[in-house]
Amino acid sequence: MNSIKHIENALKELDEEVEKILLDWGIPLNEKDNLMLPILQQKKVLTQTLEDLTYLKENPLTPNQPCGISKFRD
C-alpha cells in the first residue's frame, strides 16, 4: 500500500522536527511545548491511521463484512 509508505515517511519527518526543536537551546521550554504539541497531535493521528491500515492490509475484508477495526484498537 502506497499510503502506508507515505504515512511512515510523514512520521519520520515529524520525529525529525521534534528532535530539531528539542536540540535548539535558544528556544525556551514553554515555547518548545507550544511548538511540539501540534506536531505530537499529528503524530498520534498518523500512528493510529498507520496501525489501522496495517491491520486492514494483514486482515483484508471479505465482501459484506463490517470493518471491525474498533475491536483491534486499545
KOLMAR-914382 format. One line per 5 residues: their letters; for each residue x, y, z of C-alpha. Coordinates in pm, 1 decimal, always signed. Layout:
REM residues N
A> X,Y,Z | ... $
This chain:
REM residues 74
MNSIK> +0.0,+0.0,+0.0 | +138.0,+335.7,-102.3 | -47.1,+515.3,+175.5 | +140.6,+316.6,+440.9 | +473.2,+424.1,+293.3 $
HIENA> +362.5,+789.1,+281.7 | +247.6,+778.4,+644.0 | +576.0,+618.9,+754.5 | +767.7,+896.9,+575.6 | +548.9,+1163.8,+736.7 $
LKELD> +607.3,+1012.7,+1081.1 | +982.8,+1016.6,+1023.0 | +966.7,+1384.2,+921.5 | +764.0,+1470.1,+1232.6 | +1022.0,+1291.4,+1450.7 $
EEVEK> +1295.9,+1499.2,+1287.3 | +1102.1,+1820.6,+1355.2 | +1055.9,+1729.0,+1722.0 | +1424.5,+1641.2,+1756.2 | +1524.3,+1971.8,+1594.5 $
ILLDW> +1306.9,+2163.4,+1841.6 | +1439.4,+1968.6,+2140.0 | +1802.4,+2024.9,+2042.6 | +1761.3,+2401.3,+1989.3 | +1886.9,+2554.9,+2312.9 $
GIPLN> +1771.7,+2901.2,+2202.6 | +1404.1,+2812.5,+2243.1 | +1257.0,+2844.5,+2596.3 | +1097.5,+2527.7,+2736.7 | +741.2,+2660.7,+2735.6 $
EKDNL> +778.3,+2766.1,+2372.1 | +914.2,+2419.2,+2287.1 | +598.9,+2271.0,+2439.3 | +381.6,+2503.1,+2230.4 | +573.1,+2417.3,+1913.0 $
MLPIL> +570.3,+2042.6,+1973.5 | +206.5,+1999.6,+2078.9 | +53.8,+2021.8,+1728.5 | +333.2,+1803.7,+1589.2 | +272.9,+1536.1,+1851.0 $
QQKKV> -102.4,+1551.5,+1789.5 | -42.7,+1495.4,+1417.9 | +191.8,+1210.3,+1501.5 | -70.7,+1043.4,+1719.3 | -332.2,+1058.8,+1441.8 $
LTQTL> -87.3,+931.6,+1180.5 | +28.1,+648.9,+1408.1 | -330.9,+534.0,+1463.7 | -400.8,+556.0,+1090.2 | -88.4,+352.3,+1018.0 $
EDLTY> -195.3,+87.9,+1268.1 | -543.3,+73.8,+1114.1 | -412.2,+43.7,+758.2 | -159.2,-221.0,+861.2 | -434.7,-418.6,+1032.5 $
LKENP> -656.4,-397.5,+724.6 | -366.9,-497.8,+499.1 | -296.4,-803.4,+714.0 | -667.1,-885.7,+759.8 | -843.3,-798.9,+435.5 $
LTPNQ> -1219.1,-762.7,+443.9 | -1445.5,-1013.9,+280.8 | -1746.6,-883.0,+87.6 | -2036.8,-765.8,+308.4 | -1825.5,-788.8,+625.1 $
PCGIS> -1820.4,-495.8,+870.0 | -1475.2,-348.9,+920.3 | -1432.6,-436.8,+1291.5 | -1124.9,-214.4,+1328.2 | -1257.9,-75.0,+1656.7 $
KFRD> -1216.6,-421.9,+1812.4 | -846.6,-407.5,+1724.9 | -781.2,-69.0,+1887.3 | -679.0,-42.0,+2251.0 $
